[in-house]
């Protein structure tokens, strides 16, 4: 069974940066497009960044120019570098396939809080 373990969140001041990591168990990681999602209180989970098997990337307008998604297939890990963080980036961040794989349970996520 695939497990998703997110890490790297924390409390950061506006304008700061964070690098999120998601370790994916199982040898099938490299065949999937992967995505970073976030869910703020009272909001639905949304896709913020995605990366294909080949490394092509796509971003939500809300993070475009401030976020960089990358992957290391050898380490079964996907990353999200977030710069120039804003209070509206505050959310729990999750990873999953893109689109989400219904056979994969969502991880616990990693909390990102942007506040002065």
Backbone torsions as a table, in degrees:
resi	resn	phi	psi	omega
1	UNK	NA	136.2	-178.4
2	UNK	-76.1	135.1	174.4
3	UNK	-118.5	140.7	179.8
4	UNK	-116.5	123.9	-178.0
5	UNK	-126.8	109.0	-179.3
6	UNK	-94.3	148.5	178.3
7	UNK	-155.2	169.1	173.9
8	UNK	104.8	-5.2	179.4
9	UNK	-73.5	178.2	179.0
10	UNK	164.9	-170.9	177.4
11	UNK	-96.4	127.0	-177.9
12	UNK	-140.0	148.1	178.4
13	UNK	-76.9	154.0	174.9
14	UNK	-52.9	137.4	-176.1
15	UNK	90.7	-9.4	-179.1
16	UNK	-80.5	-176.2	-176.2
17	UNK	-133.4	153.8	173.4
18	UNK	-145.0	151.5	172.8
19	UNK	-120.7	115.6	179.8
20	UNK	-94.7	146.2	177.8
21	UNK	-126.8	148.8	175.6
22	UNK	-137.2	114.4	176.8
23	UNK	-92.2	130.9	-177.1
24	UNK	-116.3	118.5	178.9
25	UNK	-76.7	157.3	177.0
26	UNK	98.6	151.0	-173.5
27	UNK	-86.5	1.6	-174.8
28	UNK	-91.2	2.5	-173.1
29	UNK	-53.1	-44.7	-169.7
30	UNK	-68.6	-15.1	-176.7
31	UNK	-91.2	-4.5	-175.9
32	UNK	-107.2	141.3	161.4
33	UNK	-70.5	142.3	-175.9
34	UNK	-121.0	155.1	-179.9
35	UNK	-140.4	154.0	168.6
36	UNK	-105.6	132.6	-178.8
37	UNK	-122.3	160.1	174.2
38	UNK	-143.7	153.5	178.7
39	UNK	-138.7	117.0	175.4
40	UNK	-93.3	156.1	-179.9
41	UNK	-54.5	129.8	178.2
42	UNK	82.0	-2.2	-178.7
43	UNK	-113.6	161.0	174.0
44	UNK	-79.0	156.3	175.4
45	UNK	-66.1	135.7	-178.6
46	UNK	-129.7	149.7	175.9
47	UNK	-81.7	128.2	178.9
48	UNK	-109.8	-25.0	-179.9
49	UNK	-158.6	147.5	-179.6
50	UNK	-142.4	152.6	178.3
51	UNK	-140.5	132.8	-179.7
52	UNK	-79.8	175.1	176.6
53	UNK	-58.0	-35.5	-176.6
54	UNK	-86.0	-5.9	176.3
55	UNK	102.1	3.1	174.8
56	UNK	-71.7	142.0	-173.5
57	UNK	-121.2	157.6	176.8
58	UNK	-148.6	145.2	-174.6
59	UNK	-133.6	148.7	170.3
60	UNK	-67.6	149.3	-179.5
61	UNK	-57.3	-31.7	-175.6
62	UNK	-67.0	-20.6	-177.9
63	UNK	-120.9	-3.4	-176.8
64	UNK	-58.2	132.1	-178.4
65	UNK	88.4	-12.3	-179.8
66	UNK	-118.4	-12.8	-175.4
67	UNK	-122.2	147.5	174.8
68	UNK	-136.4	120.6	176.4
69	UNK	-99.0	141.3	178.1
70	UNK	-147.6	167.3	-179.7
71	UNK	-143.4	151.2	174.2
72	UNK	-124.7	99.9	-175.4
73	UNK	-65.2	-31.5	179.3
74	UNK	-66.5	-33.0	-179.4
75	UNK	-96.5	-1.2	-178.5
76	UNK	54.8	45.1	-174.5
77	UNK	-134.3	140.3	174.0
78	UNK	-119.9	142.8	-174.8
79	UNK	-120.8	155.5	171.6
80	UNK	-137.1	111.5	174.9
81	UNK	-92.0	122.7	-179.3
82	UNK	-118.2	123.9	178.2
83	UNK	-117.8	167.1	178.6
84	UNK	47.5	48.2	-175.0
85	UNK	-63.0	145.2	-178.9
86	UNK	-120.2	156.6	177.2
87	UNK	-55.1	-32.2	179.9
88	UNK	-72.5	-6.6	172.9
89	UNK	-81.4	-7.3	179.7
90	UNK	-61.3	122.4	-176.2
91	UNK	-177.7	171.0	167.3
92	UNK	-91.5	129.4	-177.2
93	UNK	-104.5	135.0	-178.4
94	UNK	-128.5	158.1	169.0
95	UNK	-119.7	158.0	175.2
96	UNK	-169.2	177.7	173.1
97	UNK	-66.5	165.1	174.9
98	UNK	-122.4	110.6	-3.1
99	UNK	-70.6	165.2	-176.5
100	UNK	-56.7	137.5	179.1
101	UNK	-84.5	119.1	-175.7
102	UNK	-67.7	-14.2	177.4
103	UNK	-88.3	-9.5	179.6
104	UNK	-98.2	127.2	174.9
105	UNK	-75.8	139.4	175.8
106	UNK	-64.7	143.1	174.5
107	UNK	-75.2	-174.9	-179.8
108	UNK	-78.3	-14.6	-179.8
109	UNK	78.9	173.6	176.7
110	UNK	-132.7	129.9	-174.3
111	UNK	-80.4	128.8	172.0
112	UNK	-115.1	122.6	178.9
113	UNK	-123.4	122.2	180.0
114	UNK	-111.5	111.1	-174.6
115	UNK	-159.1	147.4	175.3
116	UNK	-93.9	NA	NA
